[in-house]
Amino acid sequence: MLSSPPPGTRVRLRYNARARAATPHHDRVGTVVAPAGRARPAAVPAVLVFRPNRAGEKRPPNNHLVRLDNGELVVVPAGNLRRA
């Protein structure tokens, strides 16, 4: 698992057995474009930053923008990224 890969890193998208049927991008390879919500291409909309309202409130997944080898852009939680 890659928790915070820098842009340009080659990654493989992996999902657990329960989620594979619902995720069309399982086992595809791509390149990290940018961590979501940080520096990103101008055509990609911003992702709001989470600010907890209550003590102990959990944060959402640490997402990354990945360009698949077929050119498609997808946002993927960091826990689903493996080194290609």
N, C-alpha and C positions, 0 to 999 in steps of 0.2 A: 504494500500500500504506500502511495506517495501522498504525504500530507500537505506539502506546499511546493509542488514542482515549479521551477522557473519557466517563463515563456521559452518556447523552442524545444522543450523536452518531448521526446516520442513516448506515447503512452498507449496502453491497451485498456479498453473499458471492460470491466468484469462486474457482473451482478450475481447475487446468490440465486440458488435454484428456484426459490419461490418467486422472485422478481423477473426471471429471464423471459417468461412468456409475455409479460407486459412491456418489456423494454426492447425496442427494435435495434438498439445499438450494441447489444451484448457481443463481446469478443472482437470488436472493431478496433482498428489502430488509427491514431491521429496524432496531432501536435498541439501542445498547450499554447493557446494564443495569449491569454491573460487570466489572472485570477479575477473572478467576477467582482464588480464594484470598485476595481482599481483601474490602472491604465488599460485602455481598451481601444480598439479601432473606432473611428468616428461613426461608422454605420451601426455599431452595436449599442443598444440602449443601456442606460445605467441600471444597476441592481441596487435597491435600497439597502443601507447598512442597518443591521439590527441593533437596537438599543433597548436593553431590558428595562421593563417598568417596575418589576418587583425583584427583590433579592432572591437569588436561587433560581431565577427563570433561565431555562436552557436556551442556548444559542441554536440557530438553524445550521444546516450543514455548510461546510466551507466549500463553496462551489468554484469551479473553474470553467472557463470557456475553452472548448476544444474544437479544432478544425479536423474533421475526419478526412481520410485519404480521398474520399469522393467529393470533397469540397464543402460538405455540409457543416454548419456551426451548431454545436450542442453545448448545453450547460450541464456539467456532471459534478456530483459531490466528490470531494477528494478521496473519500473512502473507497470509491469504485475505480480509482486509477491505479494501474500497475505499470511497471517499466516494460516497454516493448522490446 
